[in-house]
Amino acid sequence: MTGLRNLIALLVACLTAGELQANPMTLQGSLQQGSLLLGTVEAGSSAFYRGQSLPLTAEGQFLLGLGRDAPSSIELRIVDLDGLQTVQKFAVARREYPIQRVNGVPSKTVTPPESDLARIRNDSALVKSARKEITAREDFLDGFQIPLVGPVTGVYGSQRVYNGVPKSPHYGVDYAAPTGTEVLAPAAGVVRLAHRDMFYSGGTLIVDHGHGLSSSFLHLSDILVAEGSRVIRGQPIAKVGATGRATGPHLDWRMNWHRERVDPQLVMKTLPVQ
């Protein structure tokens, strides 16, 4: 019985350690809503989340994104080379999101007229198509930096109320800057979408960082790169604007892991510049 108690104590210690670890798996990042986690398993193992296999790098690393309203716990399943399965549950911290009231927004972008609905649907289809291809790129491993230096005027997850009308939450980080300010690539990747005039987001750029992780840059006044081109971290890729649903010039930087919208500010903590 003493041996069994010692084993239980060891397992509990692994669950509560500062580095989230479940042999043979480790997780890097903050277990909270909106976070991106970097996991590592032993070579030759497989990782599964919600019944889906997670792409692995040659070193056994994988990404896992938690959405704005992620549940209070998640479960990962690891299968090693011998077929042995390890199922691990992790608690996810709940976040409190502020309410942000934005006035002076063009009324047609708050309640679009019937004549604009086809355009909105087409914009949505283009964005989904740009994120559809899941590549084996590993650009994310080299880390992320802020795309420009400026005051943060909007944060991830906040409930948006436009002209007094409650709308969907805000899923990006807003940086205030004058029109024409250069936007730098926060990490390397490949441009999947470069659109100069979408209904809600105006000038829109999407960059694929690999393994389902992508960045979106909204309300741009100019785009400096073409679809299909590769960009490197720190490269000028666009210019700040006030296009689409915006009340003034700013950059709205958003990030997705597959269909999950994650917080760019947390991504930079999980994947700092190497």
NUKERO-853016 format. One line per field, with one value per residue: x, y, z of N, C-alpha, C in turn; residue in three letters; residue number from 1. Coordinates in steps of 0.001 Angstrom, whole numbers. Layout:
# NUKERO-853016
nx	(X/...);
ny	(Y/...);
nz	(Z/...);
cax	(X/...);
cay	(Y/...);
caz	(Z/...);
cx	(X/...);
cy	(Y/...);
cz	(Z/...);
nunu	(ALA/...);
volo	(NUM/...);
//
This chain:
# NUKERO-853016
nx	(826/2010/3696/1794/548/2684/2996/570/868/3002/1826/-93/1594/2724/541/111/2352/4502/5338/3272/2731/2463/3566/4019/4141/4364/3173/3337/2581/-241/-2950/-5745/-8800/-8776/-6098/-3022/-1453/1664/2552/4473/5408/6787/9108/7667/5229/1636/-779/-3987/-6948/-10195/-10951/-9566/-6569/-3543/-1349/2159/5487/8814/10127/8181/6376/3367/468/-2171/-5176/-7201/-10441/-12300/-14452/-13776/-14239/-14313/-12471/-10096/-9262/-6663/-5309/-2712/-834/1631/4618/4323/1668/461/-1893/-2358/-4427/-5125/-6409/-6923/-7391/-9040/-8652/-11133/-11956/-12635/-14349/-14197/-16724/-16981/-17828/-18521/-18878/-20128/-19736/-20104/-23464/-24383/-22597/-23185/-25874/-26324/-27575/-29921/-28876/-26158/-25644/-24953/-22364/-21109/-21375/-19776/-17272/-16860/-16659/-14282/-12413/-12666/-11796/-9135/-8063/-8390/-6528/-4289/-1092/2210/4051/6491/6873/5892/7376/9590/8757/6835/6392/5250/3181/3268/4287/2326/-446/-2583/-5844/-8000/-9024/-8663/-11554/-13396/-16731/-18473/-20213/-21791/-22625/-24584/-25720/-25570/-23067/-21107/-18378/-15131/-12326/-9662/-6556/-6312/-4305/-3593/-2691/-1309/-2777/-1199/990/3521/2876/4315/5368/4488/5535/7175/5785/3284/1486/-1939/-4267/-5004/-6752/-8278/-10597/-12851/-16166/-16681/-14064/-12432/-9368/-7670/-5536/-4171/-2010/-351/1022/1591/592/-2114/-2243/-2818/-2472/-4454/-4873/-6489/-8522/-6801/-4948/-3312/-1753/1203/2248/1912/-582/363/3033/6045/6710/8911/9654/9253/9229/7921/4512/2060/-74/-1383/-4854/-8226/-10305/-13345/-15362/-14723/-13761/-11648/-8120/-6376/-4766/-6116/-5275/-5608/-5779/-5937/-6352/-6899/-10351/-10639/-10548/-7847/-5987/-3832/-1999/-1521/-468/2034/3273/3356/4801/7456/9832/12574);
ny	(-1208/1194/1691/2121/4444/6222/6280/7458/9964/10924/11168/13148/15272/15710/16727/19168/20645/23448/23351/21993/18666/15362/12366/10530/13366/16909/20231/23519/26755/28823/27540/28575/30162/31061/30636/29490/26417/24705/21545/18578/15342/12018/10815/9272/8849/9494/12149/13082/15047/15794/13595/13880/13519/15177/17162/16524/17759/16827/16542/15852/17833/19707/21792/23310/24914/26950/28125/31254/30701/28266/25002/24051/22068/20079/17257/15139/12602/10309/8156/5776/4351/1635/1314/1906/3714/6952/8934/12227/14745/18272/21187/24172/27598/30044/33091/36574/38818/42115/44646/46471/49523/50885/53698/55718/54169/53346/53041/51099/49022/47985/47141/45537/46311/44508/44349/44069/41582/39338/39994/39945/37227/36133/37212/35873/33236/33368/33857/31516/29634/30439/29639/26963/25054/22993/23142/21638/23409/24894/27406/28726/27889/29501/31719/34712/38223/41564/43169/45888/48911/50472/52041/49768/49379/47752/44561/40962/38940/40710/41892/43378/46382/48034/51241/51144/48677/45328/43099/40440/39016/40609/39431/39965/41833/45241/47790/51110/53427/55803/56238/54495/53631/51186/47699/44951/41610/39327/36831/34323/33064/32033/33895/33697/35014/38082/40746/43698/45033/44145/43694/43956/43898/45414/46229/43236/40728/37482/35250/32194/30213/27596/24209/24714/27199/30617/34110/37067/40251/43238/45964/47392/49899/49527/46812/45016/42672/39684/37168/33837/34379/34149/35317/36873/37083/40328/41620/44251/44138/45267/48236/50378/51204/52503/51038/49235/48086/50378/53025/54683/54960/51956/48839/45650/42732/39344/35856/32459/29039/26471/26357/27610/30646/32373/34141/36641/37930/36043/34031/35087/34809/32055/31279/32721/34963/33295);
nz	(0/694/-1479/-3492/-2554/-2767/-5539/-6346/-5142/-6644/-9187/-8672/-8079/-10591/-11953/-10737/-11052/-11969/-14639/-16931/-17004/-18203/-18230/-21155/-21971/-22425/-21759/-22900/-21986/-21007/-19249/-19967/-21046/-24458/-24896/-26483/-26722/-26607/-27196/-26368/-27259/-26847/-29295/-32097/-30928/-30814/-30769/-29594/-29781/-28886/-30366/-32732/-34597/-33835/-35746/-35812/-35228/-36345/-33978/-32254/-31465/-30965/-31642/-29741/-29538/-27451/-27302/-26920/-25201/-24049/-22532/-18993/-18591/-20399/-22483/-23355/-25435/-25586/-27577/-27469/-29042/-28592/-28535/-26171/-24322/-22973/-21115/-20391/-18330/-18118/-16195/-17162/-16930/-16316/-17984/-17429/-19396/-20689/-21412/-24316/-25604/-28665/-30493/-33241/-35470/-38920/-39856/-41643/-41408/-39002/-38970/-41640/-44909/-46997/-49552/-49236/-48210/-49788/-50546/-48029/-47368/-49376/-48708/-46267/-47162/-48632/-46597/-45049/-46921/-47200/-44795/-44846/-45838/-44232/-43364/-43107/-42206/-40032/-39028/-36805/-34626/-34312/-33007/-31959/-32482/-31608/-34078/-34532/-32836/-30534/-28775/-27062/-27841/-27919/-26787/-26831/-26821/-25691/-25189/-27769/-28343/-30725/-31633/-29687/-30152/-29297/-30380/-31932/-29975/-29694/-31356/-31569/-31128/-30791/-32133/-31877/-34359/-36706/-39975/-42579/-41165/-40939/-40891/-39393/-40082/-37611/-37329/-39324/-42435/-44872/-47242/-47401/-48013/-49533/-49524/-50544/-49824/-47837/-46519/-43654/-42529/-44169/-45774/-45846/-44598/-44522/-42951/-43028/-40542/-40137/-39203/-38773/-37577/-37870/-38782/-38875/-40357/-40081/-41462/-43097/-44918/-47022/-48753/-48795/-49743/-51744/-52457/-51733/-51410/-49445/-46175/-43796/-40287/-38955/-41379/-43422/-44163/-44607/-44340/-41821/-41519/-41814/-42784/-43693/-40933/-38890/-36690/-36704/-37571/-37097/-36203/-36336/-35037/-35402/-34413/-35387/-34503/-36376/-36365/-34012/-32293/-31049/-28485/-29449/-27727/-25749/-27307/-27990/-25557/-25159/-27396/-27631/-29247/-30622);
cax	(0/2893/4125/683/378/3776/2713/-510/1435/3812/925/-674/2645/2866/-603/107/3654/4489/5328/2186/3374/1863/4474/5174/3725/4475/2449/3900/1574/-1168/-4205/-6873/-9554/-8101/-4657/-2431/-518/2645/2763/5549/5313/7972/9209/6911/3909/575/-1578/-5362/-7790/-11566/-11032/-8789/-5119/-2871/-93/3367/6762/9741/10528/7012/5672/2061/-256/-3552/-5771/-8406/-11245/-12739/-15367/-13368/-14805/-13509/-11412/-9841/-8713/-5739/-4975/-1415/-588/3063/5019/3854/215/-36/-2623/-2398/-5448/-4851/-7327/-6356/-8354/-8870/-9107/-12142/-11586/-13686/-14133/-14839/-17661/-16438/-18849/-17906/-19865/-19667/-19483/-21084/-24645/-24570/-21761/-23783/-27033/-26131/-28766/-30064/-28044/-24759/-25531/-24220/-20944/-20638/-21238/-18615/-16089/-16717/-16196/-12878/-11623/-12662/-10952/-7741/-7629/-8758/-5356/-3458/239/3183/5020/6850/7296/5458/8353/10583/8196/6046/6609/4129/3280/3622/4316/1264/-1348/-3587/-7153/-9021/-8419/-9323/-12663/-14316/-18046/-18560/-21517/-21599/-23730/-25626/-26250/-24648/-22646/-20213/-17175/-13945/-11397/-8293/-5913/-6267/-3197/-3841/-1537/-1754/-2906/68/2014/3829/2583/5389/4973/4866/6272/7271/4655/2905/266/-3045/-5303/-4672/-7978/-8179/-11839/-13921/-17241/-16446/-12657/-11697/-8153/-7512/-4391/-4079/-715/-319/2271/1756/-144/-3433/-2134/-2735/-2696/-5244/-4621/-7709/-8715/-5566/-5054/-2516/-1162/2512/2670/945/-992/1320/4417/6535/7189/9736/9334/9783/9091/6712/3559/846/-107/-2559/-5902/-9502/-11257/-14311/-16066/-13726/-14043/-10395/-7024/-5800/-4570/-6778/-4518/-6311/-5111/-6761/-5837/-8034/-11534/-10615/-9914/-6993/-5554/-2453/-1129/-1128/387/3399/3869/3630/5794/8263/10873/13720);
cay	(0/2360/1942/2683/5834/7016/6461/8437/11266/11353/11592/14429/16287/16021/17515/20483/21283/24661/22878/21038/17480/14053/11483/11145/14583/18187/21344/24836/27785/29055/26822/29473/30411/31909/30374/28524/25546/23955/20263/17721/13929/11261/10499/8105/8836/10252/12943/13236/15997/15711/12512/14201/13428/16464/17085/16602/18031/15694/16430/15482/19013/19965/22964/23120/26209/26993/29258/32260/30093/26870/24387/24117/21056/19455/15914/14749/11177/10045/6745/5646/3418/297/1305/2227/4978/7766/9976/13236/15874/19498/22237/25399/28759/30885/34501/37585/39688/43432/45111/47661/50226/51612/54545/56386/53200/53481/52244/49958/47904/47452/46406/45615/46223/43256/44403/43747/40251/38439/40351/39461/35773/35857/37508/34787/32052/33583/33694/30088/28952/30784/28902/25555/24204/22836/22788/21125/24458/25001/28789/29148/27504/30574/32719/35839/39553/42443/43639/47310/49507/51465/51767/48721/50004/46711/43290/39721/38422/41719/41980/44629/47014/49054/52216/50698/47366/44240/42268/39344/39447/41003/38299/40361/42881/46474/48711/52411/53980/56625/55609/54387/52998/49847/46506/43975/40217/38907/35575/33911/32298/32184/34698/32907/35923/39511/41345/45119/45700/43294/44514/44271/44029/46274/45576/42047/39888/36273/34586/30828/29918/26148/23388/25289/28492/31715/35483/37929/41667/43848/47415/47903/50884/49025/45493/45080/41332/39019/35818/32803/34757/33850/36481/36553/37900/41677/42186/45051/43370/46055/49544/50626/52010/52580/50490/48314/48574/51020/54437/55417/54089/51023/47472/44576/41496/38179/34586/31256/27670/25870/27205/28263/31966/32444/35486/36891/38298/34798/33305/35617/34277/30637/31141/33946/34957/32458);
caz	(0/724/-2850/-4240/-2115/-3343/-6962/-6435/-4800/-7775/-10244/-8265/-8207/-12012/-12375/-10121/-11240/-12773/-16022/-17036/-17542/-18021/-18923/-21808/-22651/-21725/-22362/-22637/-22169/-19904/-19414/-19768/-22258/-25434/-24950/-27401/-26013/-27384/-26541/-26847/-26902/-27220/-30718/-32509/-30297/-31458/-29835/-30052/-29048/-29382/-31333/-33926/-34474/-33945/-36506/-34990/-35875/-36239/-32571/-31455/-30959/-31555/-31160/-29279/-29243/-26618/-27711/-25942/-24248/-23871/-21323/-17767/-18635/-21688/-22378/-24417/-25449/-26181/-27888/-27719/-30083/-28258/-28509/-24838/-24324/-21763/-21211/-19375/-18256/-17575/-15883/-17948/-16167/-16953/-18041/-17430/-20548/-20540/-22429/-24963/-26377/-29772/-31157/-34451/-36530/-40007/-39517/-42544/-40966/-37774/-39471/-43089/-45763/-47750/-50760/-48910/-47611/-50690/-50422/-46728/-47476/-50222/-47886/-45297/-47880/-48975/-45372/-44710/-47894/-46917/-43600/-44992/-46040/-43032/-43847/-42133/-41915/-38617/-38791/-35468/-33613/-34150/-32110/-32432/-31933/-31926/-35459/-34515/-31501/-30395/-27655/-27239/-27623/-27904/-26386/-27209/-26017/-25168/-25825/-28495/-28517/-31749/-31697/-28768/-30553/-28947/-31499/-31561/-29254/-30457/-31246/-31847/-30342/-31576/-31886/-32499/-35078/-37834/-41286/-43296/-40325/-41421/-40095/-39587/-39866/-36261/-37480/-40719/-42924/-46276/-47401/-47951/-48505/-49582/-50074/-50235/-49423/-47342/-45963/-42244/-42144/-45077/-46255/-45008/-44932/-43690/-43087/-42484/-39816/-40064/-38236/-38506/-36898/-38837/-38337/-39745/-40133/-40598/-41605/-43701/-46003/-48136/-48562/-49442/-50158/-52617/-52067/-52115/-51097/-48096/-45438/-42636/-39122/-39002/-42722/-43649/-44972/-44850/-43688/-40995/-42120/-41099/-43738/-43112/-39741/-38033/-36411/-36819/-37991/-36134/-36676/-35604/-35266/-34888/-34661/-35375/-34575/-37073/-36219/-32698/-32251/-29865/-28098/-29885/-26612/-25093/-28249/-27862/-24318/-25368/-28456/-27716/-30285/-30243);
cx	(863/3360/3034/461/1454/3537/1630/17/2260/2932/299/349/2828/1750/-544/1428/3518/4532/4304/2713/2578/2696/3687/4805/3992/3669/3090/2845/641/-2493/-5365/-7578/-8795/-6633/-4282/-1390/411/2935/3929/5296/6584/7930/8452/5535/2916/-219/-2954/-6119/-9163/-11692/-10229/-7294/-4496/-1574/1106/4564/7648/10183/9347/6250/4345/1448/-1663/-4100/-7042/-9180/-11645/-13604/-15064/-13943/-13829/-12417/-11280/-9186/-7846/-5437/-3668/-1271/887/3339/4504/2341/-387/-677/-2575/-3425/-5239/-5862/-6619/-7472/-8017/-9460/-10095/-11680/-12822/-13381/-14862/-15873/-17111/-17513/-18165/-18998/-19267/-19329/-20509/-22255/-24805/-23695/-22230/-24996/-27004/-27453/-28753/-29123/-26586/-24573/-24766/-22720/-20366/-20431/-20022/-17312/-15809/-16180/-14723/-11981/-11541/-11758/-9474/-7199/-7814/-7545/-4491/-2098/1127/4258/5272/7344/6968/6503/9393/10042/7543/6432/5385/4292/3531/3594/3264/367/-2341/-4948/-8303/-8360/-9293/-10468/-13681/-15642/-18184/-20016/-21306/-22833/-24909/-26199/-25231/-24343/-21703/-19004/-16055/-12890/-9951/-7739/-5789/-5080/-3506/-2556/-2064/-1876/-1558/1189/2258/3468/3653/4865/5418/5660/6323/6027/4422/1573/-809/-4169/-4791/-5835/-8041/-9472/-12927/-14929/-16953/-14987/-11831/-10508/-7775/-6383/-4373/-2769/-759/1042/2516/928/-1489/-3419/-1965/-2981/-3549/-4990/-5736/-7633/-7515/-5850/-4274/-1939/93/3012/1553/596/21/2751/4773/7037/8022/9377/10024/9671/7842/5763/2312/985/-1441/-3569/-7129/-10620/-12196/-15026/-15045/-14098/-12799/-9285/-6487/-5564/-5319/-6062/-5252/-5537/-6107/-5891/-6991/-9239/-11575/-9906/-9142/-6477/-4098/-1504/-674/-235/1831/4075/4209/4765/6595/9311/12090/15038);
cy	(1262/2724/2573/4142/6730/7299/7505/9837/11821/11862/12942/15545/16692/16940/18942/21229/22528/24341/21775/19794/16236/13096/10579/12416/15797/19225/22644/25876/27852/28367/27733/29685/31379/31610/29420/27737/24869/22675/19514/16301/13230/10907/9217/7996/9626/10982/13174/14202/15995/14688/12724/14108/14799/16295/17296/17018/16793/15466/16117/16650/19210/21214/22568/24483/26077/28262/30170/31649/28609/26308/24404/23056/20515/18102/15618/13265/10999/8539/6600/4583/2002/199/1598/3605/5653/8871/10951/14362/17067/20499/23487/26568/29589/32335/35383/38574/41014/43681/46409/48278/51110/52390/55209/55449/53411/52529/51017/48767/47338/46599/46488/45536/44909/43213/44023/42313/39275/38711/39822/37954/35397/36123/36356/33529/32173/33361/32216/29303/29208/29994/27393/24640/24182/22306/22280/22160/24537/26406/29245/28866/28584/31755/33900/37133/40408/42984/45133/47805/50607/51100/50661/49311/49003/45388/42119/39390/39425/41691/43340/45095/48175/49948/51767/49336/46279/43372/41168/39874/39839/39924/38672/41324/44095/47333/50019/52910/54798/55801/55626/53792/51572/48778/45477/42565/39789/37611/35242/33126/32541/32925/33857/33786/37346/40194/42801/45754/44697/44145/44929/44634/44893/45545/44448/41165/38694/35578/33252/30573/28427/25493/23997/26632/29597/33051/36209/39379/42432/45375/48105/48932/50432/47666/45416/43739/40679/37635/34799/33126/34390/35133/36004/37498/39255/42339/43052/44307/44183/47408/49732/51490/52055/52063/49500/48924/49112/52483/55300/54453/53235/49695/46525/43283/40345/36913/33442/30017/26846/26813/27931/29603/32083/33861/35713/37235/37071/33959/33775/35121/32797/30429/32441/33825/34193/33180);
cz	(0/-676/-3690/-3863/-2705/-4828/-7164/-6160/-5953/-8914/-9933/-8428/-9665/-12482/-11867/-10313/-12100/-14252/-16103/-17726/-17234/-18863/-19874/-22584/-21782/-22482/-21937/-22942/-20985/-20179/-19033/-21093/-23171/-25629/-26084/-26619/-27007/-26625/-27149/-26354/-27349/-28702/-31041/-31899/-31143/-30393/-30444/-29149/-29698/-30505/-32599/-33643/-34690/-34744/-35583/-35839/-35715/-34801/-31661/-30870/-31688/-30934/-30725/-28885/-28439/-26957/-26568/-24850/-24062/-22571/-20158/-17707/-20052/-21462/-23594/-24290/-26208/-26380/-28234/-28776/-29852/-28213/-27153/-24841/-22954/-21984/-20062/-19458/-17613/-17307/-16685/-17172/-16977/-16918/-17978/-18544/-20370/-21637/-23005/-25859/-27415/-30497/-32392/-35586/-37651/-39801/-40397/-42162/-39637/-38134/-40993/-43848/-46546/-48946/-50506/-48407/-48500/-50611/-49114/-46762/-48316/-49468/-46927/-45967/-48244/-47754/-44985/-45648/-47613/-45735/-43732/-45078/-44784/-43467/-42711/-41812/-40408/-38279/-37379/-34399/-33360/-33357/-32796/-31728/-32264/-33342/-35598/-33081/-31450/-29231/-28010/-26870/-27638/-27607/-26806/-26248/-25557/-25928/-26478/-28607/-29475/-31835/-30834/-29078/-30196/-30168/-30994/-30791/-30211/-30255/-31527/-30820/-31247/-31143/-32609/-33148/-36247/-39116/-42006/-42475/-40813/-40396/-40421/-39325/-38467/-36252/-38963/-41124/-44397/-46348/-48078/-48501/-48447/-50303/-49621/-49726/-49053/-46572/-44518/-41955/-43085/-45694/-45310/-45525/-43981/-44003/-42349/-41842/-39652/-38968/-37841/-37820/-37937/-38153/-39362/-39350/-40842/-40651/-42255/-44791/-47229/-47752/-49408/-49951/-50957/-52083/-52593/-51768/-49664/-47446/-44262/-41497/-39217/-40356/-42812/-44586/-45326/-44178/-42969/-41746/-41229/-41995/-43060/-41924/-38747/-37848/-36531/-37184/-36844/-36827/-35756/-35982/-34601/-35211/-34522/-35276/-35111/-36925/-34874/-32794/-30942/-29681/-28525/-28737/-25828/-26000/-28125/-26594/-24463/-26362/-28577/-28825/-29788/-30527);
nunu	(MET/THR/GLY/LEU/ARG/ASN/LEU/ILE/ALA/LEU/LEU/VAL/ALA/CYS/LEU/THR/ALA/GLY/GLU/LEU/GLN/ALA/ASN/PRO/MET/THR/LEU/GLN/GLY/SER/LEU/GLN/GLN/GLY/SER/LEU/LEU/LEU/GLY/THR/VAL/GLU/ALA/GLY/SER/SER/ALA/PHE/TYR/ARG/GLY/GLN/SER/LEU/PRO/LEU/THR/ALA/GLU/GLY/GLN/PHE/LEU/LEU/GLY/LEU/GLY/ARG/ASP/ALA/PRO/SER/SER/ILE/GLU/LEU/ARG/ILE/VAL/ASP/LEU/ASP/GLY/LEU/GLN/THR/VAL/GLN/LYS/PHE/ALA/VAL/ALA/ARG/ARG/GLU/TYR/PRO/ILE/GLN/ARG/VAL/ASN/GLY/VAL/PRO/SER/LYS/THR/VAL/THR/PRO/PRO/GLU/SER/ASP/LEU/ALA/ARG/ILE/ARG/ASN/ASP/SER/ALA/LEU/VAL/LYS/SER/ALA/ARG/LYS/GLU/ILE/THR/ALA/ARG/GLU/ASP/PHE/LEU/ASP/GLY/PHE/GLN/ILE/PRO/LEU/VAL/GLY/PRO/VAL/THR/GLY/VAL/TYR/GLY/SER/GLN/ARG/VAL/TYR/ASN/GLY/VAL/PRO/LYS/SER/PRO/HIS/TYR/GLY/VAL/ASP/TYR/ALA/ALA/PRO/THR/GLY/THR/GLU/VAL/LEU/ALA/PRO/ALA/ALA/GLY/VAL/VAL/ARG/LEU/ALA/HIS/ARG/ASP/MET/PHE/TYR/SER/GLY/GLY/THR/LEU/ILE/VAL/ASP/HIS/GLY/HIS/GLY/LEU/SER/SER/SER/PHE/LEU/HIS/LEU/SER/ASP/ILE/LEU/VAL/ALA/GLU/GLY/SER/ARG/VAL/ILE/ARG/GLY/GLN/PRO/ILE/ALA/LYS/VAL/GLY/ALA/THR/GLY/ARG/ALA/THR/GLY/PRO/HIS/LEU/ASP/TRP/ARG/MET/ASN/TRP/HIS/ARG/GLU/ARG/VAL/ASP/PRO/GLN/LEU/VAL/MET/LYS/THR/LEU/PRO/VAL/GLN);
volo	(1/2/3/4/5/6/7/8/9/10/11/12/13/14/15/16/17/18/19/20/21/22/23/24/25/26/27/28/29/30/31/32/33/34/35/36/37/38/39/40/41/42/43/44/45/46/47/48/49/50/51/52/53/54/55/56/57/58/59/60/61/62/63/64/65/66/67/68/69/70/71/72/73/74/75/76/77/78/79/80/81/82/83/84/85/86/87/88/89/90/91/92/93/94/95/96/97/98/99/100/101/102/103/104/105/106/107/108/109/110/111/112/113/114/115/116/117/118/119/120/121/122/123/124/125/126/127/128/129/130/131/132/133/134/135/136/137/138/139/140/141/142/143/144/145/146/147/148/149/150/151/152/153/154/155/156/157/158/159/160/161/162/163/164/165/166/167/168/169/170/171/172/173/174/175/176/177/178/179/180/181/182/183/184/185/186/187/188/189/190/191/192/193/194/195/196/197/198/199/200/201/202/203/204/205/206/207/208/209/210/211/212/213/214/215/216/217/218/219/220/221/222/223/224/225/226/227/228/229/230/231/232/233/234/235/236/237/238/239/240/241/242/243/244/245/246/247/248/249/250/251/252/253/254/255/256/257/258/259/260/261/262/263/264/265/266/267/268/269/270/271/272/273/274);
//
